Amino acid sequence: MEKPLVGGQAVIEGVMMRGFGKVATAVREPTGNIAVEVKNINSIGDRYPILKKPFLRGSVSLFESLILGLKSLSYSAKMAGEEDEQLNDKEMAGTIILAIVLASILFIAIPTGAVKFFDSLNLDSFFLNLFEGILRLVIFIAYIFAISRMKDIQRVFQYHGAEHKTIFCYEADLPLTVENVQKFPRLHPRCGTAFLLIVMLVSIFVFAFLGWPDLWLRILSRIILLPVVAGISYEIIRSAARSTNPILRIAIMPGLWLQYLTTRPPDDEMIEVAIASLNAVIPSDEN
């Protein structure tokens, strides 16, 4: 039988793992000890089963991952000695709203607004939407490349690699030891980076058939259709992760290549943190 899916995220000096109704964040403290916070989680999909249906679960997963990720980042910053206290609910909501606004400006408003420079070519609306999608993709890759050059981010990306390796080891049903984990690759098909890239690619095809209305309508339509794009992208990633279908495997290859920017080879101490996080969420009989 296939193992239940687990996911994770790199945080400041640590790793967050999610699975089996729990989320655990393990952080290497300045003292060298590993602090682990474990919380039970109740997905909105558990209360409303329809939200677990294909093409709906992707948007739910994206939203819940954003909230859990921010909470884990706040905890890791405190335990790593970079913040005095964690964000409260009001600050968390403000951070999420700010992130959504900035992402909308960078990846929606700027690309669709910049395409006006092609208006003089009298192109069909299909090609205007296509150019917009390509520009959005270029901005996204440039953004990833820029932050990957930052020293502090590179250390987070090492923990990202540790997260992937540890999940691979778990999925291979091998004991979670540093030696076993280090044998696995740091590129994982279900990575959030791969998901975001697939979102960018899927959006090109979804938006290409919307015509070319006024700027504010284009921005509004892209925001409204984001759950549709996320739902399609999630199903592609989920299906390709364990599929041997060559078409699906090819579809996720760009996402794997992009992970050469968003992951770095981790050291053994980082692997220890990732193992501690995963061990905290999987059932005791699997440890």
C-alpha positions in Angstrom: 0.0 0.0 0.0 1.1 3.6 -0.7 2.0 5.6 2.3 -0.2 8.6 3.2 1.1 11.8 1.7 3.1 14.1 4.0 4.2 17.6 3.1 6.4 20.2 4.6 8.1 23.6 4.4 11.4 25.1 5.3 11.4 27.8 8.0 14.0 29.8 9.8 16.6 27.3 11.0 14.1 24.5 10.8 11.5 22.5 9.0 7.7 22.2 9.3 6.0 18.9 8.4 2.3 18.3 8.0 0.5 14.9 8.0 -1.8 12.6 9.9 -3.8 15.5 11.2 -0.8 17.2 12.8 1.7 19.9 12.0 5.1 19.9 13.6 7.8 22.6 13.4 11.3 21.7 14.4 13.9 24.4 14.9 17.6 24.4 15.8 17.9 26.8 18.7 21.0 29.0 19.2 22.0 26.5 22.0 22.1 23.7 19.5 19.1 21.9 20.8 16.1 21.0 18.6 12.8 22.5 19.7 9.7 20.9 18.3 6.2 22.3 18.4 3.3 19.9 17.5 -0.3 20.9 16.9 -3.4 19.1 15.8 -5.0 20.6 12.7 -8.6 20.4 11.5 -8.9 21.0 7.8 -12.1 22.8 6.7 -12.3 19.9 4.3 -13.1 17.6 7.3 -16.1 19.7 8.1 -17.2 20.1 4.5 -16.3 16.9 2.6 -17.2 18.5 -0.7 -14.1 20.6 -0.4 -12.0 17.4 -0.7 -13.3 16.8 -4.2 -10.9 17.1 -7.1 -10.4 20.7 -8.4 -11.8 22.1 -5.1 -9.2 20.6 -2.7 -6.3 22.5 -4.4 -7.6 25.9 -3.4 -8.3 24.7 0.1 -4.8 23.2 0.4 -3.2 26.4 -0.9 -5.0 28.6 1.6 -4.5 26.3 4.6 -0.8 25.9 3.7 -0.3 29.7 3.6 -1.8 30.0 7.1 0.1 27.1 8.6 3.3 28.2 6.9 3.1 31.7 8.3 2.5 30.4 11.8 5.5 28.0 11.5 7.7 30.9 10.3 6.6 33.0 13.2 7.4 30.2 15.7 10.8 29.4 14.0 11.8 33.1 14.1 11.1 33.2 17.8 12.9 29.9 18.6 15.9 30.8 16.4 16.3 34.0 18.4 15.3 36.4 15.5 12.0 37.6 17.1 11.0 38.2 20.7 7.4 36.8 20.2 5.2 35.1 17.8 2.6 36.9 15.6 -0.9 37.2 17.1 -4.0 36.5 15.0 -4.4 40.1 14.0 -0.9 40.4 12.9 -1.1 37.1 11.1 -4.2 38.3 9.2 -2.5 41.6 8.3 0.5 39.7 7.0 -1.6 37.4 4.8 -3.6 40.3 3.4 -0.3 42.2 2.6 1.2 39.1 1.0 -1.9 38.7 -1.3 -1.9 42.4 -2.3 1.8 42.4 -3.1 1.5 39.1 -5.1 -1.4 40.5 -7.0 0.5 43.6 -7.9 3.7 41.7 -8.9 2.2 38.7 -10.7 -1.2 40.0 -12.0 -1.3 43.8 -12.3 2.2 44.4 -13.6 2.2 41.6 -16.3 -1.3 42.4 -17.7 -0.6 46.2 -17.5 2.7 45.9 -19.3 1.2 44.1 -22.3 -0.3 47.4 -23.4 3.0 48.0 -25.1 2.0 45.3 -27.6 -1.3 47.1 -28.5 0.3 48.8 -31.5 0.9 45.5 -33.1 -2.9 44.9 -33.3 -2.5 41.3 -32.0 -5.4 39.0 -31.4 -6.6 38.8 -27.8 -5.3 35.2 -27.6 -1.7 36.3 -28.2 -2.0 39.3 -25.8 -3.1 36.9 -23.1 -0.3 34.6 -24.1 2.3 37.3 -23.9 0.9 38.3 -20.5 1.3 34.7 -19.2 4.9 34.5 -20.5 5.8 37.8 -18.8 4.2 36.6 -15.6 6.4 33.5 -15.8 9.5 35.5 -16.5 8.8 37.8 -13.5 8.3 34.7 -11.3 11.5 33.0 -12.3 13.4 36.3 -12.0 12.0 36.7 -8.5 13.0 33.2 -7.4 16.5 33.7 -8.9 16.9 37.1 -7.1 16.0 35.8 -3.6 18.1 32.6 -4.2 21.2 34.8 -4.2 20.5 36.1 -0.7 22.8 34.5 2.0 20.1 34.1 4.6 17.6 32.6 2.1 20.2 30.2 0.9 20.3 28.7 4.4 16.5 28.3 4.4 16.9 26.6 1.0 19.3 24.1 2.6 16.5 23.3 5.1 14.2 23.0 2.0 16.5 20.4 0.6 16.5 18.6 4.0 12.7 18.5 4.0 12.6 16.9 0.5 15.2 14.3 1.3 13.5 13.3 4.5 10.1 12.9 2.9 11.7 10.9 0.1 13.2 8.6 2.7 9.9 8.2 4.5 8.1 7.4 1.2 10.7 4.8 0.4 9.8 3.1 3.8 13.4 3.3 5.1 14.4 4.2 8.7 14.7 7.9 9.2 18.4 8.2 9.8 20.8 10.9 8.6 22.7 8.4 6.6 19.5 7.1 4.8 18.1 10.5 4.2 21.2 12.0 2.7 21.1 9.3 -0.1 18.0 10.8 -1.6 17.6 13.7 -4.1 16.7 17.2 -3.0 14.2 17.7 -5.8 10.7 16.5 -5.0 7.7 16.5 -7.5 5.2 17.7 -4.9 7.2 20.7 -3.9 5.4 24.0 -3.4 7.9 25.6 -5.9 6.8 23.1 -8.5 3.1 23.8 -7.7 3.6 27.6 -8.2 5.3 27.1 -11.5 2.5 24.8 -12.7 0.1 27.5 -11.6 1.9 30.0 -13.8 1.8 27.7 -16.8 -1.8 26.6 -16.3 -2.8 30.3 -16.0 -1.5 31.0 -19.5 -3.9 28.5 -21.0 -6.9 29.4 -18.7 -6.6 33.2 -19.3 -5.8 32.9 -23.0 -9.5 32.5 -23.9 -10.9 35.4 -21.8 -10.6 38.1 -24.5 -8.9 41.4 -23.7 -11.2 43.7 -21.7 -10.2 46.8 -19.8 -7.3 46.6 -17.4 -9.4 46.5 -14.2 -11.5 43.7 -15.6 -8.5 41.7 -16.6 -7.0 42.0 -13.1 -10.4 41.1 -11.5 -10.9 38.1 -13.7 -7.5 36.7 -12.9 -8.1 37.1 -9.2 -11.5 35.5 -9.4 -10.2 32.6 -11.5 -7.2 31.9 -9.3 -9.0 29.1 -7.4 -9.8 27.4 -10.8 -6.1 27.7 -11.8 -5.0 26.4 -8.4 -7.4 23.5 -8.5 -6.2 22.3 -11.9 -2.5 22.8 -10.9 -3.0 20.8 -7.7 -4.5 17.8 -9.6 -1.6 17.8 -12.0 1.0 17.8 -9.2 -0.9 15.2 -7.2 -1.4 12.9 -10.1 2.2 13.2 -11.4 3.8 12.7 -8.0 3.2 8.9 -8.1 2.4 8.3 -11.7 4.5 6.6 -14.3 2.6 8.3 -17.1 5.4 9.9 -19.3 3.2 12.9 -20.2 2.6 13.7 -16.5 6.2 13.2 -15.7 7.2 15.6 -18.5 4.6 18.2 -17.2 6.3 18.4 -13.8 9.9 18.5 -15.1 10.1 22.4 -15.2 9.1 22.4 -11.5 11.9 20.0 -10.7 14.4 22.1 -12.6 13.3 25.2 -10.7 14.1 23.5 -7.4 17.8 23.8 -8.3 17.3 27.4 -7.3 15.0 26.9 -4.3 16.9 24.0 -2.6 20.5 23.6 -1.5 22.3 20.4 -0.3 21.7 20.3 3.5 24.3 19.3 6.1 23.7 16.5 8.6 22.5 18.8 11.4 19.8 20.1 9.1 18.7 16.6 8.3 18.4 15.9 12.0 16.0 18.8 12.3 13.9 17.6 9.4 13.8 14.1 10.8 12.7 15.4 14.2 9.9 17.3 12.6 8.6 14.3 10.5 8.9 11.9 13.5 6.6 14.3 15.4 3.7 13.9 13.0 3.9 10.3 11.8 2.3 7.6 14.1 4.5 6.0 16.7 4.2 2.6 15.1 5.9 3.9 12.0 8.9 5.5 13.7 
